[in-house]
Amino acid sequence: MKRVQITREPMPYGSVLIVDDVETNIYVAKGLLTPYGLQIDSADSGFAAIDKIKKGYVYDLIFMDHMMPKMDGIETTKIIRSMGYDRPIVALTANAVAGQADIFLGNGFDGFISKPIDIRQLNAMLNKQIRDKQPPDVVEAARARAGVKNEQSTDSGQQTGFDPQIAEIFVRDALKALLTLDAIFENNDYTSEESMQTYIVNVHGMKSALANIGKMDLSALALKLEAAGREGNLDMITSETPAFLRLLRAFVEELTLTKKETAYAPADEDKPYLLENLLLIKTACLKYDRNAAQKVLVSLRENVWSRQTDELLTQISAQLLHSDFDEIAGSISNFIETG
């Protein structure tokens, strides 16, 4: 595979919002954005994104998932624009086709990026919408503080494997999708427009999530089913969906068993070290400093802990993904009080 050389500019002055209903996609997007030093926030639905704008949150750039349940990215963007919000909004779409740019530009977007996210497209968009809109002295000051390093990445920039944390997040996404798709399949409920749209949105979400963790064969099957749903091909849907659900469930079980077989530390784990770092995370969350909390969490997860502690760290990771700072502080307080 070709190798490309890109320069990730330090942008500590920038802020972004990621809007996506699939946690796995948010996790991967945050991972790609973290090297830029940006302030990163996320929302798991169009409703949540609108609520943030209503509360007065302003971002240099919003990355908006195109396909989401109940309210898609286009409808969400129209509502946000109707509220007078004029900052850049870029669509994230796994269905990039010819002419789609005009569709997005005609509905309030400032551009789009294909999913899984291509680091070259992402880098160009960040440079255009954030860096190039800053005064030269601000950009130079950020470069001087952080230093600019060339980082070599693969041609596509897609992640081809997954770590334990993304596996946990993916399992949650998959279980939600399985619950919905099982109900539709068991009731043979493909005839109504609402049910078909729900089916399409869920296999679409799994397609992206599976690709993000490198499960390309199953992602390809999800793509096939999504296309069948859009074409109204009920024969293919009814014949292929059972195999997809079976394989997806088997993959979830495989990941879950791997987690269950993880070695845990004995009960006499290093409590002083653990409590010290948990308090650091709590303090960072009370200051709404996601990067500081994430840095400590990553350090903690490099160690082997008891099952109870591991479950707490997993919970904190999920809460941090959506910047649920108050919930994290409460979880840590409860853990310390009951421990």
C-alpha positions in Angstrom: 0.0 0.0 0.0 1.2 3.5 -0.8 2.5 5.6 2.1 1.7 9.3 2.3 3.4 12.1 4.3 1.1 14.6 6.0 1.7 17.3 8.5 -0.6 17.5 11.5 -0.7 21.1 12.5 -1.1 21.8 16.3 -4.5 23.5 16.7 -5.1 24.0 20.4 -7.1 27.1 19.5 -9.7 25.0 17.6 -12.8 23.2 18.8 -14.9 20.5 17.0 -18.1 18.6 17.6 -18.6 15.0 16.3 -22.2 14.0 15.8 -22.7 10.3 15.3 -25.2 7.7 16.7 -22.5 4.9 16.6 -20.1 5.1 19.6 -17.4 3.2 17.6 -17.3 5.9 15.0 -17.1 8.6 17.6 -14.2 6.8 19.3 -12.3 6.4 16.0 -12.9 10.0 14.9 -11.7 11.3 18.3 -8.6 9.2 17.9 -7.8 10.7 14.5 -8.5 14.3 15.9 -6.5 14.0 19.1 -3.0 14.5 17.6 -4.1 18.0 16.6 -4.6 19.1 20.2 -8.2 20.3 19.4 -11.0 20.6 22.0 -13.2 17.7 21.1 -16.9 17.3 22.0 -19.4 14.7 20.8 -23.2 14.1 20.5 -24.8 10.8 19.9 -27.8 12.1 17.9 -29.1 15.1 16.0 -31.3 15.9 19.0 -28.3 16.1 21.3 -26.4 18.3 18.8 -29.3 20.7 18.5 -29.5 20.8 22.3 -25.8 21.8 22.6 -26.3 24.6 20.1 -29.4 25.8 22.0 -27.3 26.0 25.1 -24.9 28.3 23.4 -22.1 26.0 22.5 -20.1 27.2 19.5 -17.5 25.1 17.5 -15.0 25.9 14.8 -16.2 22.8 13.0 -19.0 20.3 13.4 -18.6 16.9 11.8 -22.2 15.6 11.2 -23.0 12.0 10.4 -25.3 11.8 7.4 -27.4 8.8 8.4 -28.8 8.7 11.9 -32.1 7.2 13.3 -35.2 9.5 13.8 -33.3 12.6 12.6 -30.6 12.4 10.0 -27.7 14.8 9.5 -29.4 16.8 6.8 -32.5 17.5 8.9 -30.4 18.2 11.9 -28.2 20.7 10.0 -31.3 22.5 8.6 -32.6 23.0 12.1 -29.2 24.2 13.4 -29.0 26.7 10.5 -32.5 27.9 11.2 -31.3 28.8 14.7 -28.8 31.2 13.1 -25.7 29.0 13.6 -23.3 30.0 10.8 -20.1 28.1 11.7 -18.8 25.3 9.4 -20.7 22.0 9.3 -19.2 19.1 7.4 -21.0 15.8 6.6 -19.6 12.4 7.4 -21.0 9.9 4.9 -20.3 6.3 4.1 -22.3 6.6 0.8 -20.2 9.1 -1.1 -21.5 9.2 -4.7 -21.2 11.5 -7.7 -23.2 14.6 -7.2 -23.6 14.2 -3.5 -21.4 17.3 -2.8 -24.2 19.5 -4.4 -26.8 17.8 -2.2 -24.9 18.6 1.0 -23.9 22.1 -0.1 -27.5 22.8 -0.9 -28.6 21.8 2.6 -26.5 23.9 4.8 -23.2 21.9 4.8 -19.8 23.3 4.0 -18.5 20.0 2.5 -18.3 16.3 3.3 -15.8 13.6 4.2 -16.1 9.9 3.3 -16.4 7.2 6.0 -14.3 5.4 7.1 -12.5 8.7 7.5 -9.6 9.3 5.2 -6.8 11.2 7.1 -5.9 13.2 4.0 -9.4 14.5 3.6 -9.7 15.1 7.4 -6.3 17.0 7.5 -7.3 19.2 4.5 -10.6 20.0 6.1 -9.1 21.0 9.4 -6.5 23.1 7.7 -9.2 24.9 5.6 -11.9 25.4 8.2 -9.8 26.0 11.4 -6.1 26.7 10.8 -6.5 29.0 7.8 -9.1 31.1 9.6 -6.7 32.0 12.4 -4.4 35.1 12.5 -0.8 34.1 11.4 0.6 34.9 14.9 -1.8 32.5 16.5 -0.8 29.7 14.2 2.9 30.4 14.6 2.6 30.5 18.4 0.9 27.1 18.4 3.6 25.7 16.2 6.3 27.2 18.4 4.8 25.7 21.5 4.2 22.2 20.1 6.6 21.8 17.2 5.4 20.5 13.9 6.2 16.9 13.1 5.6 15.1 9.9 3.7 11.9 10.5 3.6 9.1 8.0 0.3 7.2 7.6 -1.3 4.7 5.3 -2.9 5.7 2.0 -6.4 5.5 3.4 -5.8 6.3 7.1 -8.3 3.7 8.1 -7.6 1.7 11.2 -7.2 -2.0 10.5 -7.3 -3.4 14.0 -8.9 -2.7 17.3 -7.8 -2.3 20.9 -9.7 -3.5 24.0 -11.4 -0.2 24.5 -12.9 0.0 21.0 -13.9 -3.6 21.3 -16.0 -2.7 24.4 -17.6 0.2 22.6 -18.3 -1.8 19.5 -20.0 -4.5 21.5 -22.4 -1.9 22.9 -23.1 -0.6 19.4 -23.7 -4.1 18.0 -26.0 -5.2 20.8 -28.2 -2.2 20.2 -28.3 -2.9 16.5 -29.0 -6.6 17.0 -31.9 -5.8 19.3 -33.5 -3.6 16.6 -32.7 -5.8 13.6 -33.8 -9.0 15.5 -37.2 -7.4 16.1 -37.7 -6.4 12.5 -36.6 -9.8 11.2 -38.7 -11.8 13.7 -41.8 -9.8 12.8 -41.0 -9.9 9.1 -41.6 -6.2 9.2 -40.1 -4.8 6.1 -43.1 -3.5 4.3 -43.6 -0.2 6.2 -41.4 2.8 5.2 -40.5 3.4 8.8 -39.4 -0.2 9.5 -37.4 -0.3 6.2 -35.7 3.0 7.1 -34.8 1.7 10.6 -33.4 -1.4 9.0 -31.3 0.6 6.6 -30.0 2.9 9.3 -28.9 0.1 11.5 -27.1 -2.0 8.9 -25.5 1.2 7.7 -24.3 1.9 11.2 -22.9 -1.6 11.6 -21.2 -1.3 8.2 -19.2 1.7 9.4 -18.4 0.3 12.8 -17.3 -3.0 11.4 -15.0 -1.3 8.9 -13.5 0.9 11.7 -12.4 -2.2 13.6 -11.1 -4.1 10.5 -14.0 -6.6 10.2 -14.2 -6.0 6.4 -16.0 -9.2 5.4 -18.9 -8.5 7.7 -18.9 -4.8 6.8 -19.2 -5.8 3.1 -22.2 -8.0 4.0 -23.8 -5.0 5.8 -23.2 -2.9 2.7 -24.9 -5.5 0.6 -27.9 -5.5 2.9 -28.0 -1.7 3.0 -28.1 -1.5 -0.8 -30.9 -4.2 -0.8 -32.9 -2.0 1.6 -32.5 1.1 -0.6 -33.5 -0.9 -3.7 -36.4 -2.6 -1.9 -35.0 -6.0 -2.7 -37.0 -8.0 -0.1 -35.8 -11.4 -1.4 -32.2 -10.5 -0.7 -33.0 -9.0 2.7 -35.0 -12.0 3.9 -32.4 -14.5 2.6 -29.2 -12.7 3.7 -30.3 -11.0 7.0 -30.3 -14.2 9.1 -26.6 -14.9 8.1 -25.6 -11.4 8.9 -27.3 -11.5 12.3 -25.8 -14.8 13.1 -22.2 -13.7 12.2 -22.6 -10.4 14.0 -23.8 -12.1 17.1 -20.9 -14.6 16.9 -18.4 -11.8 16.6 -19.9 -10.1 19.6 -19.7 -13.3 21.6 -16.1 -13.7 20.5 -15.2 -10.2 21.8 -17.2 -10.8 25.0 -15.4 -14.1 25.7 -12.1 -12.5 25.1 -13.0 -9.8 27.7 -14.1 -12.5 30.2 -10.8 -14.3 29.8 -8.8 -11.2 30.6 -6.5 -11.6 33.6 -7.5 -9.5 36.5 -5.3 -8.4 39.4 -5.8 -9.9 42.9 -7.8 -7.9 45.4 -4.6 -6.3 46.8 -4.1 -4.1 43.8 -2.2 -0.8 44.2 -5.0 1.2 45.9 -3.0 4.4 46.7 -1.9 4.7 43.0 -5.4 3.9 41.8 -7.1 6.4 44.1 -4.5 9.1 43.3 -5.2 8.8 39.6 -8.9 8.5 40.0 -8.9 11.8 41.9 -6.8 13.4 39.1 -9.5 12.2 36.6 -12.2 13.6 38.8 -10.4 17.0 39.1 -10.0 17.2 35.4 -13.7 16.4 34.8 -14.7 19.1 37.3 -12.7 21.5 35.2 -14.2 20.0 32.0 -10.7 19.1 30.8 -11.3 16.0 28.6 -7.7 15.7 27.4 -6.2 15.7 30.9 -8.8 13.1 32.1 -8.1 10.9 29.0 -4.4 11.0 29.5 -4.7 9.7 33.1 -7.2 7.1 32.0 -4.9 5.8 29.3 -2.1 5.5 31.8 -4.3 3.6 34.3 -5.5 1.2 31.6 -2.0 0.1 30.9 -2.1 -1.8 34.2 -3.9 -4.9 35.3 -6.7 -4.3 37.8 -9.4 -6.1 39.6 -12.7 -6.8 37.9 -14.4 -4.1 39.8 -11.8 -1.5 39.0 -11.7 -2.6 35.3 -15.5 -2.2 35.1 -15.2 1.3 36.5 -12.5 2.3 34.0 -14.6 0.9 31.2 -17.6 3.0 32.5 -15.4 6.1 32.7 -14.2 5.5 29.2 -17.8 5.4 27.8 -18.8 8.5 29.8 -15.7 10.4 28.6 -16.5 9.6 25.0 -19.6 11.8 25.3 -18.0 14.3 27.7 -20.3 13.3 30.6 -18.0 15.0 33.1 -20.5 15.2 36.0 -21.4 11.5 35.7 -17.7 10.6 35.8 -17.1 12.6 38.9 -20.1 10.9 40.5 -18.9 7.4 39.5 -15.5 8.0 41.0 -17.0 9.4 44.2 -19.3 6.3 44.5 -16.4 4.0 43.8 -14.2 5.6 46.5 -17.0 5.7 49.1 -18.0 2.1 48.6 -14.4 0.8 48.1 
